[in-house]
């Protein structure tokens, strides 16, 4: 929470008052609540677009955690939370889309909001809190707040409430905390809460904002002129992103400050008629100038639409991003820079009613880099004492929950508390780790330096651009392509008048597709370094001296306009949505495109062509030629696979088995096993993935876990079910899908491929089949338990057959999805260290009192045999499917041998979270099917997964 207040400086208070007056005040009183759907506010629209573009991750979760010591009344907490959701409609609102436009709709108030209670040690609570914060929300269903209570002792709890950012902002948390405390106190006393006035409702705010949209033209014209000529800032990207960016996408560098620094900066602000926030923002501009060498800079700061008493008590998203543009030329003193920043900030605040997304639309392509990234990549804030849940009779302590995500490429923060600090948060794919570390140190040193001597000129302040990295081995895209373990050769060329093109030769059959290789480049490199296309060749043409013969590469010189159904659909889509017929290389953003149109265009093409495409694909490809090439590549992948058989009429073949998850690693082996036994199969798959499961004897029905009606119809069409599909990251979707399938199940056996994560953290080393789960359970593990319960309770009733929940550990087998899990999943920390030759650090046996650390595993073929056998002989409960158990040292040794790595293997008394596994699982019920066959030992299967191309 920012500590910048108007009271900090008298003049700035008066200027802010005048700015607010010029901006205009909202209506004197909120309009009555109207029934039916309402438009989204501009701030909500940004959140909705991020979700539709594929950014619906933990970046937009708002975790609110407090450790409470004393007698916590859980019933009173449940009552208070339920009352809060009833009172504020935004907390029970769903988000839909009609004719390409999003809308919001209030859902009925729930009878109660569930509060999940988990027994957990304080030391292990951070992981549980982070997992809960990472659980995504389903905006179409309505993102109700989630409540988790970790019980550390009889009078020691941590309460975590998780909201989606589309429903709440920082000031809303103060309202939420106050109302929860008031209603909790009344419920704990056993009395009714004191009657309160009806609060303002967010949907009415959104309606008023939409009604005032025609009054924004003057503000938009101002911003278009103010930001004319600015370009997104270039930051030093890593040559190759860290191996663990999926697990830890953001980094933070925090450097403590001397306690005197904040007060010294306040005094400096008073000398220049500025607040502490303005001084800290000036320090961010100075640090960014020293880091990049640029003089014309823009930093985003948070503004608010909360004006007047009528907005008091409103819960909802009322923030707006304000772009502050500052010129640092002339090597000014820091004091002079503070005045420049002060004036620029006040000018921005005068126009804070103009939504940032409308500013971007007005600026068009000028506000975006070549990869479609928006203008604001750097933000700044002052962080004060955080909000806590203050319940009567308990002491409260703020708990930091690291969601691990970064909303912007780089954010500066000055911590203004009893423990002041300077920090930078950054996206690990957008900013080099070494450069980020130096920037964090320089930012803290700069704050200290200007506190001591505000007359220092910028050139004398701490900080410097990162040292240039030497480029070796050709173009960066070529270097990165060659570093891929399945790429033997690569070349990148820049034809005259045409886009950058890349060519690659794979080491073997079944390697990465052109789209996958380009995605790797797009993630790791600056947009201007990413080729427009990657073409796979059988061999790279070379000259007599051994260099690549560019003249013999396909696709050169510049290609004519693309033709065919894909090109026609793309051109038609661009024309209809953007209003002009584009040329093949016209830029989406220069034609007037923006995020919502990208989503609409992708959905239109996806439905028309039945090929996978996202709004993010549109924003990154940008031209009709590149979009067409992307669609051509995805069509080629489909054509290379067997043709999908059409969906069949209900029960044309007796004994048909419905299989979900057939495009995944486990499902693929299940399909093979069923085919080997001659069982007719109905495979559930998305339209764009149907070719991956098509084979002789396999019919395909379109659908996925979010299509509940499709699931019900598919189950009703089959005589048996094997449910192997899983979202992994959306437990609520998994449980809802299982409920729909069980509701439609009316005959035959049902086998659910579950996980040993459902056991949680057992007390002993050996875990018997059907042992009760023991907390803590991850969200993924809890979802497995819930799904099993739904299935087993329904089994045998109303004509249904027997049910089997088959719990598997790590699944290994020669399949691309399983290879990816080996490389990037729970074992990724070992695999990547071995591949890169870094030391492999393992927990030493005996650490924390555990004699063994390692993992259970099962061969995918053995698991498939066990699952299919349960169709004929249901276990009527839970069974484990385990091929063996492998100590981490044995796995690490095997990986280093297979990869030809010289990594040193070390053992310490520290346990990496991904390696904190010490259980053995008994597997007696399915033992005959699990018995190993030739080449199903762990060394053979790992060799098959690693393959010669990785050695």
Secondary structure, 3 states (H helix, E strand, C coil): CCCCCHHHCHHHHHHHHHHHHHHCCCCCCCCCCCCCCEECCHHHHHHHHHHHHHHCCHHHEEEEEEEEECCCCHHHHHHHHHHHHHHCHHHHEEEEEECCEEEEEECCCCCCCCEEEEECCCCCHHHHHHHHHHCCCCCCCCCCCEEEEEEEECCEEEEEEEEEHHHCCHHHHHHHHHHHHHHHHHHHHCCCCCCCCCCCCHHHHHHHHHHCHHHCHHHHHHHHHHCCCCCCCCCCCCCCCCCCCCCCCEEEEEEECCCCHHHHHHHHHHHCCCCHHHHHHHHHHHHHHHHHCCCEEEEEEEEECCCCHHHCCCCCCCEEEEEEEEECCCCCEHHHHHHHHHHHHHHHHHCCCCCHHHHHHHHHHHHCCCCCCCCCCEEEEEECCCCCCCCCCCEEEEECCCCCCCCCCEEEEEECCCCCEEEEEEECCCCCHHHHHHHHHHHHHHHHHHHHCCCCEHHHCCCCCCCCCCCCCCCHHHHHHHHCCCEEEEEEEECCCCCEEEEEEECCCCCCCHHHHHHHHHHHCCHHHCCCEEEEECCCCECCCCCECHHHCCCCCCCCCCCCHHHHHHHHHHHHHHCCCCCCCCECCCCCCCHHHHHHHHHHHHHHHCCCCCHHHHHHHCEHHHHHHHHHHHHHHHHHCCCCECCCCCCCCCCCEEEECCCCHHHHHHHHHHHHCCCCEEEEECHHHHHHCCECCEEEEECCCCCHHHHHHHHHCCCEEEECCCCCCCHHHHHHHHHHHHHHCCCCCEEEEEEHHHHECCCCCEECCCCCCECCCCHHHHHHHHHHHHHHHHCCCCCCCCEEEEEECEEECCCHHHHHHHHHCCCHHHHHHHHHCCCEEEECCCHHHCCCCEEEEEEHHHHHHHHHHHHHCCCCEEEEECCEEEEHHHHHHHHHHHHCCCCCEEEECCCCHHHCCCCEECCCCCHHHHCCCCCCCHHHHHHHHHCHHHC
